[in-house]
Amino acid sequence: MKRIGILTAGGDTPALNATIHGAVERANELNLEVIGLIKGFNSLYNERLPHVPLNPLFQEIPELDPANGGTILGSSRDYVDPDNKEQLDIIEKRLEQLGIEGLICIGGDGTLNGLQPLADRLPVVLAPKTIDNDVIGTDLTFGFQSAVEVATEALDRVHSTAESHGRALVVEVMGRNAGWIALRAGVAGGADVILLPEIPFEIDRVVEQVEWRRSLGRRCTILCVAEGAAPVGGEQIVHALDPTSPDPVKLGGVGAWVAAQIDARSEVEARAVTLGHTQRGGSPVPGDRVLGT
Ligand code: F6P
């Protein structure tokens, strides 16, 4: 019987267990043994981290349910460094020790960047996941639809309170360099202004839009802003730097900045809400469960 490994790497999405579940189901049909590797690539450098058989015990892992968010395998942002030969050798040795002949990596662009040298050594498949929907060569990543659902619901919900108070309400959604969540949720949730990382915005025009709507007697203005959006000539707003992480820059704060600008430059009172990791948590929507499967 052939044995393959599976791991989840990078930022999680609600669709990871659905994807592991789908892979294990197919492996069962193909009579492949599946080993779950813990915390992304960590268990390939670190012998102390366990690995778990996912079949034929599969039926006994109740958490491995397509309806469950998170990942039973855990994840981390420790990617393979394509230029670190020593690290690649350790990984290759560890895979050999575990008798793993092929690898399924459920990861995003960070994972993809490091995979080529590994793929030169054994068969590797990337299952493209990220809520940002920014993996090259794929239309829809596992988890994106669930994040859009959360963001759309938030936009729907802020409408009524914004109307009650005649406010502008800015909803900041995730999306570092790709505005897919903001665009999709913004359109679905009836946002009046959508700001994306791909298109630097003019803050004067944003304020004008809010004022224009007020002059028409509109009861509120809803703005959907991607965390990576930046004004023309300006920089993305960094919430925190984590030097220990391979992804050290944590964005956040542009929504609050836009709201402060509206407050300061218009007659309209503004508030901002940041959805953050709520977009990555909870149960996946049916579209993601089916895609993962
Ligand atoms: O890459 C996906 C993502 O959710 C981004 O949208 C966001 O900027 C980032 O991860 C947050 O990362 P962390 O989980 O490290 O806070």
Boltz pocket constraint, residues with backbone or C-beta under 6 A from the ligand:
constraints:
  - pocket:
      binder: B
      contacts: [[A, 11], [A, 12], [A, 108], [A, 130], [A, 131], [A, 132], [A, 174], [A, 175], [A, 176], [A, 227], [A, 247], [A, 249], [A, 250], [A, 251], [A, 280]]
      max_distance: 6.0
